[in-house]
Amino acid sequence: MTRLGIAREIIGYDLAEPAIHKARAAAAAAKLDHLVYEVRDLEHDGLGKTNVDLVFAHSAVHHISRLEALFDAVHAALRPGGIFHLNEYVGPDRFQWTDRQIIEINNFLVLLC
């Protein structure tokens, strides 16, 4: 997105410091100086930004126990008309698909081929 000129800055948060170091190294190696990575505990620290256009939460929200506080922080960070894109598994036991779900999705995939 930065290479296309769509975003001036992209900030990534993770609680795991080693993951942040790895992400910073990969961004530096690719000369992507618009990517910023910070160690942040979203459970307690919120986003720490305001007036942002877009917030992505990709397979991370299930780690947060205080969802209302996180969503309030996202709302506070977004500019009017900003977008919150939440990509999260919702199911019976986080990452566990039922046998029935697997059968149904496999049947659907066969129809696509």
Secondary structure, 3 states (H helix, E strand, C coil): CCCCCCCCCEEEEECCHHHHHHHHHHHHHCCCCCEEEEECCHHHHCCCCCCEEEEEEECCHHHCCCHHHHHHHHHHHEEEEEEEEEECCCCCECCECCHHHHHHHHHHHHHHC
